[in-house]
Amino acid sequence: MAETLNNRGGHKILAIMSGLDHNPLELIEAAGRTSYQSRYKITKGSAEKFVEMIRNRGHESVIEHSSMTVEFNNVSRGFTHELVRHRLASFTQESTRYVDESDFKVVAPPTKNNDEKIVELELPNNEKIKVSFNDWVGLNEQMYRGLRKSDWVPEDARQILPIGIKSQIVVTSNLREWRHIFKLRTNVRAHWEIRRVMNGLLQEVKEKIPIIFDDIKI
């Protein structure tokens, strides 16, 4: 039976690139001080002040020396279509060409009554029925599973999958580009799904490396 996921997408940070002491700020400082030939000024705790200084001055290219890899789970294909528009990043996504999507999990709008029968459909025999969002998801699931049982391979059967179908994607990008992603995708005008997930990720990175992200408001 099809399952609707009411905006339950989430994230998992897989890695944050850092220097020998496992601190991304120290890596950024070591790279950034090349410009001034001032590595002799590096001391314990100097990285935080240095990175905050270059961020406040708008020298964000230096922040690109560190990167972060994040896995997003239980998000829709609509979510991933928006995310891959950020071109300064690397993406690896669950493939509907090779993965059988018969478990059929669909991300549904969280503010709608998905059981309300509001759309009238006309059947081939001219009979008319009213269906809900969940009804349509169930019909879509039956069609997909039926095609697979009829020996349609996933890359052919996927043509009827909805944009709300559940997906997984891994993203790697430098920290400057992540700043750009957060500014766009946590904005009040962003789509509800990507905004909620990115707000959660932003909250976590604010705690892990606040100097990089604490000026971005949730």
N, C-alpha and C positions, 0 to 999 in steps of 0.2 A: 504494500500500500504506500502511495506517495506520502512524503513527509514534508510539511512546510516549516521552514526555519524562520521564526519571527525575529529577524535581525540579531542572530546569535553569532555572527562572525567574530573572529578574534585574531590575535597575533601572537607570535613567539619570536623573540630575538634570538637568532642563532649565533651571531658573532658581531663583535665590534673590534675593528682593527686597532691595534695598539703597539706600543714600543716594547722594549725588553722588559720593562717593569709593569706590563699589562695596564698601562694608562694611556688612553688615546690622546689626552691633552699633552703629555710629555712628547709623544711622537710629533704632534702638530708644532709644539714649541721648537723642537730640534730642527724640523724642516724650515719653520718660519724664520729662525734666527740666522739661517744662511744668508738671507737678504741683507742683514746688518752686520754679518760676520761677528756675532755677539754670543756665540755658544758658551763662552767663558763665564757668562752671567747666569747660566743655568744653576739653580740651587734647588734644594728640596722645597717644594711648594711654589716655585716660580712659574710653573706651567699654567696654573689657574689664572694668575694675573696677566701673563703674556697673552693667552688666548682671549681673555675678556677684553684686553686692550685692542687686539687686532679686529675683534668682532665689532666693538664700539666704533672703530675707525672705518668700518666698512671694507676691510681687507679680507673678504671672505674666501678668496682663492686659496689662502693658506689652510683653511679648514678642510679643503678637499684631500689633504694627505691622509685623512682617516676615513674609513667607510663602515657601513653597517649592513648586515644581512638579516632580513626579517622574513618569516614564513607567515602567510595569512591563510587561515582555515575557515571553512564554512561560509565563504563569501560567494557572491553571485558572479556570473560571467559579466554582468553589467559593471560590477565593482572592478573586475580585472581589466575590462575594456577602458575604463577611465584611468586606471593606474599605469597601464603600459604607454600612455601618451607622454609620460615623463621620460624623455628620450635619453637622459644622462644616467641610465641605470641598466642593470642586467636582470633579465627575467627568465625564470623556468616555471612553466605552468602545467598543471594537470592536462593531459591531452584527451580531448573527446574523440580524436581519431582512433586511439588505441585502447582507451579505458571504457569498459562497459558501464554506462550510467544507469543501469536498471534499478539501482537503489533509489533513484529519483528523489533527491532532496532539493527543494526549491526555496529560495529566500523570498519571503512575503513581506509586503508593506506592513509595518508594525502598528499603524494607526487605522487600519481598515478592518471591517468585519468580513473576514475571508469566507464565511459561511453564508453570507447574505446572497440570495438568488436575485441578481439584478440584471443579468444579460439574457436576452431572448435569442435562442438559436433556432434556425430552421433546418430540420433534418431532411435527408434526401427524399423521404416519403411525404414531404410537405407538413409533417407534424412539427409543432413548435413547442420548445421546452425552455424553461428558465434555469440558468445554472449560476453557481457561485464561482469565485476564484478557485476555491478548493476542488469544486467539481471539475473545472477545466484542467487543473493540474492532474487530477486523477485520470481524465480521459487522455491527456497527453502522455501520461505514464503507460497506460494500456497500449497506446499506439506504438510507443518506443519499444516496449517489451515484445509486442507482437511482431514488429519488424525484425528484432533480434532472433526471435524464435523461428522466423521464416528465413533465417540464414543471411539477413542483411548484416554486413560487418559494421562495427561502430562508426566508421567514418561516413557511411551512407545513412545509417539510422539517425545520426546526430543532427541531420538537417531539420528535424522537427523539434529539437530541444529548445526550451524557452530560455530567454536571456537570464532568467532568474535561477537557472540550474546551479547547484552548489559546485564550487571549484576550490582549488588550492593553488597558491602561487608563492614562489620564493623570489625575493627582490634584494639586490645588492646595489648600493649607491654610496657615493661619498657624502659626508655629513653636510656639506653645503647644499647639495641637491635635496637631502632629506629636509633641510630647513625650508626649501622652496615648496616641497610636497606638503609639509605641514601647514604652511601659510595658505595654500590654496584649498586643501582638502579638509581643514578644520573650520573654514570660514562658514558663517551662518548660511550662505547661499549654496554651500556644497550639498550633494545628494545625501540623504539621511543615512544611508548604509555606510558609505565611505567616511562620512564625517564622524560617526560614532566610533568606528574602528580606529581611525587615525587619532581621535581624541584619547583613546585608551593607550595607544602606542606613545603618543606625545607625553602623556602623564608619566609613563615608565622611564622614558629617556631623560625627562627633566630630573628624575631622581638619580639616574645613573651618571649622566654627564651634564649637570645643570648649566655650566658655563656656555655650552654650545646652544642650549635650547631654552633657557629660562626667560628669555625676552619674548618668546612667542606665547601669546595668550590662548588659553583653551576657551 
